[in-house]
Amino acid sequence: MNKRDTLKAFRHLDALLGAVSQQAFVAAKQAGDDYNKLVKSGIAVTTPPSFAPAWEPLSDYWKSIKSANTNEFWAESLGIYKAIHTNIIQKTLMFINVFAGIQASSDPEAFKRASRNEYGLGLGHARPLFEPAKDHLAPVTAAGRKLTPKQRKCFVQALHIAVKKAYRA
């Protein structure tokens, strides 16, 4: 290889690293958005979502206290629904940290209400929604959480797209 070909190969490798980083970021953000969409599907429902464990029926006392949506299992003024979002915590060329859900620092009141619903720390029974959604999208194995085939496919596609971008003619 001559010097020009070597420099061209290094430019392609640099471009590949940048493209892989960007496409992995897109795939990670999409995974966070998918999680949020699944969690939101369990808010303001009259029956437990299919991915959540069976919930106890609402007590008559709890229904009498609720001012609106008395027949909904997981509802309040939609503050929790609006507080659920995907945040990019850190993104570098080699590392992506994406958060999906409700951050206590961004909306402490919604976080507190969601925790009461999730763990039954209020007037009603626990209505787990965030943890079952996490288990549904990334089941726990002996080695830790495992990506679903759909998520794995997104990251493989991200690599293919990055290669095409870096080595296009």
C-alpha positions in Angstrom: 0.0 0.0 0.0 1.3 3.4 -0.8 0.9 6.4 1.5 -2.1 7.8 -0.3 -4.0 4.5 0.1 -3.1 4.3 3.7 -4.4 7.8 4.4 -7.6 7.0 2.5 -8.1 3.9 4.7 -7.6 5.9 7.9 -10.1 8.5 6.7 -12.6 5.7 6.0 -12.0 4.3 9.5 -12.5 7.7 11.1 -15.7 8.2 9.2 -16.8 4.7 10.1 -16.2 5.4 13.9 -18.3 8.6 13.6 -21.0 7.0 11.6 -21.2 4.0 14.0 -21.4 6.3 17.0 -24.2 8.4 15.4 -26.2 5.4 14.3 -25.9 3.7 17.6 -27.1 6.8 19.3 -30.2 6.8 17.0 -30.8 3.1 17.9 -30.4 3.8 21.6 -32.8 6.8 21.5 -35.3 4.7 19.6 -35.1 2.0 22.3 -35.8 4.6 24.9 -38.7 6.0 23.0 -40.1 2.4 22.6 -39.9 1.9 26.4 -41.7 5.2 27.0 -44.4 4.3 24.5 -45.0 1.0 26.3 -45.2 2.7 29.7 -47.5 5.3 28.4 -49.8 2.6 27.0 -50.5 1.5 30.6 -51.6 5.0 31.9 -55.3 5.9 32.0 -56.4 2.3 31.3 -59.3 0.5 32.9 -57.6 -2.9 32.9 -54.0 -3.8 33.5 -51.8 -3.8 30.3 -50.8 -7.2 29.0 -47.1 -6.8 29.9 -47.9 -5.9 33.6 -48.8 -8.4 36.3 -52.4 -8.7 37.5 -53.4 -5.6 39.5 -55.8 -5.7 42.4 -59.2 -4.0 41.7 -59.5 -0.4 42.8 -61.1 -0.2 46.3 -64.3 1.7 46.7 -62.6 4.0 49.1 -59.9 4.9 46.5 -62.6 5.4 43.9 -64.4 7.8 46.2 -61.3 9.8 46.7 -60.4 10.1 43.1 -62.0 13.2 41.6 -61.7 12.1 38.0 -61.2 8.9 36.1 -62.6 6.9 38.9 -62.6 3.6 36.9 -59.0 3.9 35.6 -56.3 1.9 37.2 -53.3 4.1 36.5 -54.4 7.7 36.1 -54.1 11.1 37.5 -54.0 14.6 35.9 -51.8 13.2 33.1 -48.8 14.9 34.9 -47.0 11.5 34.9 -47.8 10.9 31.3 -46.4 14.3 30.3 -43.3 13.8 32.5 -42.2 10.6 30.7 -39.5 11.3 28.2 -36.2 10.2 26.7 -33.1 12.2 27.8 -29.6 12.0 26.4 -27.5 11.9 29.6 -24.1 11.6 27.9 -23.0 11.1 24.3 -19.4 10.8 23.2 -17.9 9.0 20.2 -17.5 5.8 22.2 -20.3 6.0 24.8 -24.0 6.7 24.8 -26.1 7.0 28.0 -29.8 7.4 27.3 -32.4 7.7 30.1 -36.1 6.8 29.5 -38.8 7.4 32.0 -39.3 10.1 34.7 -36.3 11.8 36.3 -36.7 12.8 39.9 -34.7 16.0 39.2 -36.8 17.1 36.2 -40.2 16.6 37.7 -40.1 15.6 41.4 -43.9 15.7 41.9 -44.6 13.4 38.9 -41.8 11.1 40.0 -43.3 10.9 43.5 -46.8 10.1 42.2 -45.4 7.5 39.8 -43.4 5.9 42.6 -46.6 5.7 44.7 -48.4 4.0 41.9 -45.5 1.7 41.1 -44.9 0.4 44.6 -48.3 1.0 46.3 -47.0 3.7 48.6 -50.3 5.5 48.6 -54.0 4.7 49.2 -54.2 1.9 46.7 -52.4 -1.3 45.8 -49.2 -1.4 43.9 -49.7 -1.0 40.1 -46.3 -1.8 38.7 -45.8 -0.3 35.2 -42.2 0.9 34.8 -40.5 -2.3 35.9 -42.7 -4.7 34.0 -42.2 -2.6 30.8 -38.4 -2.8 31.4 -38.7 -6.6 31.8 -40.8 -6.8 28.7 -38.4 -4.9 26.5 -35.1 -6.3 28.0 -35.7 -9.5 30.0 -33.4 -10.4 32.8 -31.1 -13.4 32.2 -28.4 -14.9 34.3 -25.9 -12.6 32.5 -28.1 -9.5 33.1 -30.6 -7.7 30.9 -30.8 -9.1 27.3 -31.9 -7.1 24.3 -34.9 -8.4 22.4 -34.4 -9.6 18.8 -36.1 -6.4 17.6 -33.7 -4.2 19.6 -30.7 -6.3 18.5 -31.8 -5.9 14.9 -31.9 -2.1 15.3 -28.3 -2.0 16.4 -27.2 -4.4 13.6 -29.0 -2.2 11.1 -27.2 0.8 12.7 -23.9 -0.8 11.9 -24.9 -1.6 8.3 -26.0 2.0 7.8 -22.8 3.3 9.2 -20.7 1.1 7.0 -22.6 2.3 3.9 -22.2 6.0 4.9 -18.4 5.6 5.6 -17.6 3.6 2.5 -19.9 5.0 -0.1 -18.3 5.8 -3.4 
